[in-house]
Amino acid sequence: MADDLPRTAEEAQTADLRATAKWLVAACAAIGAAVVAGLQLKDLGALRASPWYWTLCALAAVIALLVAVGLTLYDGASVIAARRPTVDEIKTRETRDWPNYPAPRAGDPSDPLIYYLTVSRRPELLGPGRQTIYDLLQEQTNVYRSLRNRNAVTIHGTSYDPNVPVDAAALNDLMEELRERIRRVCDAAGWYETHTRYRKLMRSLWWRGLIFLLGAFGFAIVIALQPVRSAVTVPIQSDVAVPNDKAAKDAGLSQECAGKVLSGAMVGGTLDRPLVVTRVDGGCDAQRITDTSGLVVIPVQSPKASTSNPAYLCSHCPCKSPCHPDSTDSASPPQKGPALPR
């Protein structure tokens, strides 16, 4: 169990940042799922009969909401996935930012990570007499070669002979110190990378949360402003009035249907925009009409309210009807049309 504990302060702080990021990611995902489920995205179907700009507003709100959640989850995941760089990777970044390498550095590094390690925390991480990560690694290499080859070496003006027990013990202690410093440099680099991503997440969290709320409320308001439309779930016997030639053309009917009142039924859609099928009526063939915006569809509740009833025609239709003297078919009994097309 002791091996699972953080070895350095930087490692402990990195673990805390990742735990916080995990909590934020889980909370964001839960809130996003709850809000999206509560919005009922299937309500977008209610906008089919609405003007195009309402659909555009609803889609923009949903996209803004999902983008805010997605960006937050992405940044949170990047904090969790931030890795601890190796000392070789740190050295590579340092030499890339070192124009006159391996000559002594002329100025401070421009790489934020290298500046943090070798300038901001130089005394603590590198120790006295070392200016760069390269100096730290070079010193470790010199001590290792001295112990392996049993050769004398000079470190920071002090000579060591590994053949002398006192000097050999000092070199071994120095080697352990250098290993510990390298480990702390890697831990500090891992903390810096994690902390940088965490700060980015926190700085953007407020405006992403604002976009999330605006998207959620915007979608809910757009849906709430739509009129309630009753769906047609069972066939409803109806009369379909075709006012003029344009209405007949837009509905896909022949010109012979213009000015007529056809008998049919609503079989789908909504009451304000129904899907209608009509019976054969003289020159009008049976039709399945999906666009009824230019037609007048009148539900027929009883035979007395049908256009086949002369009294209904006399009171609702100014055109020729059986109640007018000049009607040519006043003596003809009402004809029942054929069954609806299947």
N, C-alpha and C positions, 0 to 999 in steps of 0.2 A: 504493500500500500504506500510505503514511503516513496517509491519510485514514481508514483503518479502525482506527487506534489510538485508545484512549480519550483524550479531550482533557483531562479533569480526573480528580482522584483519586476523586471520587464516581462518575463514570461507570465507572471501572475496577472499583470495588468492586461496583457494581450488576451489571456483567457477570460478576464472580466468583460472586455470589449466584445469578444465573440459571443459570450453568453447574452449580453444585452442585445446584440444584433439578432440573435436567434429569437429572442422574445419579441422584438419589433417585427420581424418577418412573420412569425406565427400570428401575432395580433393583427397585422395588416391583412394577411391572407384570410383570417377569420372574419374581419369586418367587411372586407371586399366581397366574400362569398355571401355573407348575410344580407348586405345591401343589394347585391345583384339579384339574389333570390327574392328579396322583398319587392324589387322593382318589377318583377315579372316581365322579362324581356319579350315574352310572347304577346304582350300588349302592343308591340309594334304593329301587329296585324290590324289593330283598330285604326291605324293611320292610313290604310289603303284607300279609304273613301274621303280622306281629308286633303286639303291643298298640299302641294309638294313641299312648301316651306316648313310645314309642321313636321313632316317626315325628316327633312334635313336637320331641323333643330334637335329632334329626338336622337338621331344618329350621332350628331356632334356631341351631345351630352353623354351618350354611352361611350363613344370613343375617348372623350376626355377622361371619363371615370376610369376606364380600363387602362389607359396610358399612365395615369397617376399611380394606380396600383402596380402596374407592371414595372415602372421605373423604380418605385420604392422596393419592390421585391428584388429587383436586379441589384441595386446598390447594397441592400442588406445581405444578399448572397455573396457579393464581392467581399464584404467585410468578413464573413464567415470563412470564405475560401482563401483569404490572404495567407500566403505561405511564408515561412521563415527562410530567408535566403541563406545560402551557404557562403562561407568566407571567400571562396573563389569567385562567386557571382558578385560579391561586394567589391573585390579587388578589380574585377573586369570593369565595373561601373566607374571605379576610381580612376583607372588608367585611361578610360575613354574620355574622362573629364580633365585629363592632365596633359596639356599640350606639349610640354617639354619632358615627358617621362623618358628615362628614369632620373633626370636631373632634378635637383631640389625644386619643389613647387614654388612658383613665383607669387601666386596670390591664392585667395580663398576659392574653393571649388564652387561651381555653379549648380551642380547636382544637389537638390535639397537633402537627399538621404546622406550623401557623402559629407555635406556641410554639417549636418546634425551629428554625425559620428566623429568627425575629425576636427571640428571647430567648437561646436556647442558643448560637446561632452568629451573633449580630448583628454583632459587630465584624469577623468574618472574611468574612461574606457581604455585608452591607450597607455596611460601612465607616463612617467617622466622620461624625457629624452626621445620620445617617439612622436612624429608629426603626422604620419599617414598610416593607413592600413598596410601599405607596402613595407614600411619600417617594422611594423609588428611582425609580419610574416617573415621578413628577411632575418630578423633577430631569432625567431624560432628556428629557422633553417640553420643558422650558424651554430646555435647551441646543440641542435640535434647532430650535426656533423661532427662537432667537437666530442660529444659523448660517444658516438659510434666509432670514430677513427682514432680516438684518444689523442687528439691534437689540441694544443693550446689555442685559446681564443681570447679576444679582447672585446668586452661588452661595455659600452659607455665609459671607456677609459680605464676599465678594470680588467686585468689579465687573469685568466683561469687556466689551470692545468688539470685536466681530468685524471692524470696519473697521481695527483695529490688527493688523498681522501677528502680533505676539507673543501678543496675546489670542486671535486666531483659532486659532493653533497650540495654545494651552492648552485652548481649548474643544474642538478636535478630539481632543486626548489625553483629555480628560475624557469625551467621548462614547464613545471606545473602552473606557475603564475601566468606564463604566456598562453597556455592552453585555456586557462580560466578566462583570461582577457578576450581571447578569440571567441570563446563561447558567449561571453557577455556582449561582444560586438554583434554577433549573429542574433542574439535575443533582442538587443536594442533595435537592430534593423527590422526584425519582424514586428516589434511593437510599433515602430514608426510607420511602416506600411499599413498595418491594421488601423492605427489611429488616424492616418490620413484619409483612408476610405470611410472610417466612421464619422469623421468631421464632415465629409462631403454629404454623407447620408443625413446627418442631423441638420445641416444648413439648408438642405432642400426639402426637409420633411414638412415644414410649415406651408410652403406654397403648393406642394403636391397635395397636402391634406385639404387646402382651400379649393384646388381644382377638383378634387374628389367630391367634396361637399357640393360645389356648384353643379357638377355634372349630375349628381344624384338628385338634387332638388330640381334642376332644370328638366330632367327626364320625367320626374313625377309631376311637375307642373304641366308639361306638354300633354301628358296622358290625361291629367285631370281636366284640362280645358276642352278635350274632345267631347262632342255630344254623345250621349248614350244611344247606341244603336242596337235594336233588338234583332237577333239572328233568326232567320227562317229555318226552323228545324223540322217542320212537317209541311207537306204541300198545302197551300192555301188557294182555293178557287178565287180567281181574280178576273177583272176586265181590264184590257190594255187599250188605252186610247192612243191613237197615232195622230197627232195634230196636223202634220203637214208632210210635204215631200222630204224636207231636210231631216226631220225626225225619223222617217222611215229609212232613209239612206244610212244615217248614223247607226241605227239599230240593226242594219243588215237585212232589212225587209224590202220587198219589191215595191215599186211605185203604186201598184194596185191597192196596197194596204193603207196608203195615205188617206186621212180623213175618216178612217173606220175605227170602230171599237171592237177589238178582237176578244174572244173568250179564251181563257187559259188558266194558268196556275203559277204561283210563286213556288219554286222548288229549292231555293238556296239564296245565299247572300244575306242582306239585311232588309228590313222593311223599307228603308229609304233608298237602297240600291239593290233591289232583288234580282235574282236570276229567274227568268220567266220562260215558260214554254207555252206556245199558243196552239190552238186548234186550226184546222183548215177552215177558211172562210172565203168562199167565192174564189177570187183570183189569188188569195193569200194562202200560201202553203204553210203547213205547220213548221214552226221555227223554235229554235232555242236561242233566247236573247240574253246576252251577258251585259250589254251596255244599255241600260234603261234610263239614262240620264235625261233624254229628250222625250220620253214617253210618260204617260200618266197611268200608273198602275193602281187599280182600285180593288181592294179585297172585297169579295162577295160573301157576306155572312149568311144569306138565305136566298132562296129563289126569288123572293119579292124584291130584293135589292139588285137583281141582275139586269143588265142592259137588254136581255131578251124579254123583259117584262115591259109591255107598252106603257104602263103608268110611270115606270122609271124613266123611259125615254122622254115622255112628255114633260116631265118636271126637270130633267137634267140635260137634255140634248136639244139645241136650237135647230138642228138639222131635220130632214124629213124623218118622220116616224109614223107608226101606225095610227097615232091620234090626230095627225094632220089630214085634212081632206084630200090634199094632192098627193098623198102617199100612194104609190102604186102597189104596195104589198100589204095594205091595211087588212085585207081579208085573209092574208096568209097566216096560219098559226105559227107560233114560235118554233123554230127548228132547233133541235138538239144536235150539237156538233158531235163529231166522232171522238172516240177516246183520245186522251193525250198521248202523244208519241212517247215511246219508251226509250 
